[in-house]
């Protein structure tokens, strides 16, 4: 008699695929600080197994502020470089400075040239600036993304007096607090991204 005959074979458990996160650099301004912040964030994302990142840089997107239902071939070509990345993303992290109590025109153009790509997906924010740390720009962006049926996560990462917070090599001078804030934010983004991805598999949003 085989003593192991009645022992069930161990079940194989397949882990869910990592969420695809589009990291959007919102400023295309000359001398911008956004790439420094983006490199810091990408370092935090590389430490995680549940998230993978792809950068979408508004400086590489020649999108006009004049919207059109029949874009020119030049605009169509620019959209072809950006739209598939947004469509493939399960979630977004938007990096924004604060210009005159708001966010950059380049970021608004990127948002407004798309619609379906944002729907029923979570959006997190990393902001930077002077005393305000870009938080007023984030509050306005929450209203914009709500109109697009996106879900914004509560916790953000903000860098006050950002230029003084990083050294010449792009390393944060005192990383403990922003690293902890990034973990909370990315944990929330991962939860919402997974929940919404699974929900849309069962029932497409808007059906």
DAMO-V99117 format. One record per pair of residues at least 24 apart in sequence whose C-alpha atoms are under 7 Angstrom apart, sorted by sequence separation. I is the first residue (numbers start at 1). GAP is how many residues later the second one is. If there is no record, write none. Layout:
# DAMO-V99117
i=(I | I)
gap=(GAP | GAP)
This chain:
# DAMO-V99117
i=(134 | 157 | 133 | 157 | 133 | 123 | 133 | 122 | 123 | 124 | 132 | 133 | 119 | 120 | 121 | 122 | 123 | 124 | 131 | 156 | 21 | 23 | 28 | 87 | 91 | 92 | 93 | 94 | 95 | 96 | 97 | 118 | 119 | 120 | 121 | 122 | 123 | 126 | 127 | 128 | 129 | 130 | 131 | 155 | 18 | 19 | 20 | 21 | 22 | 23 | 24 | 25 | 26 | 27 | 28 | 86 | 90 | 91 | 92 | 93 | 94 | 95 | 96 | 97 | 98 | 119 | 120 | 122 | 125 | 126 | 127 | 128 | 129 | 130 | 18 | 19 | 20 | 21 | 22 | 23 | 24 | 25 | 26 | 27 | 91 | 92 | 93 | 94 | 95 | 96 | 97 | 118 | 124 | 125 | 126 | 127 | 128 | 129 | 130 | 18 | 19 | 20 | 21 | 22 | 23 | 24 | 25 | 115 | 129 | 18 | 22 | 102 | 103 | 128 | 101 | 102 | 153 | 98 | 101 | 153 | 97 | 96 | 102 | 98 | 65 | 64 | 63 | 67 | 63 | 58 | 58 | 22 | 124 | 22 | 122 | 21 | 26 | 20 | 21 | 22 | 23 | 24 | 25 | 26 | 27 | 20 | 21 | 22 | 23 | 24 | 25 | 26 | 27 | 122 | 19 | 20 | 21 | 22 | 23 | 24 | 25 | 122 | 121 | 121 | 120 | 27 | 26 | 28 | 27 | 26 | 27 | 26 | 120 | 91 | 90 | 90 | 36 | 19)
gap=(24 | 24 | 25 | 25 | 26 | 27 | 27 | 28 | 28 | 28 | 28 | 28 | 29 | 29 | 29 | 29 | 29 | 29 | 29 | 29 | 30 | 30 | 30 | 30 | 30 | 30 | 30 | 30 | 30 | 30 | 30 | 30 | 30 | 30 | 30 | 30 | 30 | 30 | 30 | 30 | 30 | 30 | 30 | 30 | 31 | 31 | 31 | 31 | 31 | 31 | 31 | 31 | 31 | 31 | 31 | 31 | 31 | 31 | 31 | 31 | 31 | 31 | 31 | 31 | 31 | 31 | 31 | 31 | 31 | 31 | 31 | 31 | 31 | 31 | 32 | 32 | 32 | 32 | 32 | 32 | 32 | 32 | 32 | 32 | 32 | 32 | 32 | 32 | 32 | 32 | 32 | 32 | 32 | 32 | 32 | 32 | 32 | 32 | 32 | 33 | 33 | 33 | 33 | 33 | 33 | 33 | 33 | 33 | 33 | 34 | 34 | 34 | 34 | 34 | 35 | 35 | 35 | 36 | 36 | 36 | 37 | 38 | 38 | 39 | 44 | 45 | 46 | 46 | 47 | 48 | 49 | 64 | 65 | 67 | 67 | 68 | 68 | 69 | 69 | 69 | 69 | 69 | 69 | 69 | 69 | 70 | 70 | 70 | 70 | 70 | 70 | 70 | 70 | 70 | 71 | 71 | 71 | 71 | 71 | 71 | 71 | 71 | 72 | 75 | 76 | 77 | 78 | 78 | 79 | 80 | 80 | 81 | 85 | 102 | 103 | 107 | 134 | 174)
